């Protein structure tokens, strides 16, 4: 079953593209079929409920409708990348 991941950044373009690419590559290597959708942080509340996970590159303090939320900044900085990817994998497989 395909997992759907919402990836959000300030404008829904640049940093979310980098993060979404890393997520897809990692999950493919882990044998998890995943689809990513990029969006702006401001659009998250209206979209998040229909996804399996939310990853953001900025701080998000809104409601996630019970969808697991993973901080994506480590995927940009390289500091804590493995832990963030593992957290995402765990959220998708539990």
Buried (B, 14 or more C-beta within 10 A) or exposed (E): EEBBBBBBBBEBEEBBBBBBEBBBEBBEEBEBEBEBBBBBBEEBEEBBEEBBBBBBBBEBEBEBEEBBBBBBBBBBEEEEBEEBBEBBBEBBEE
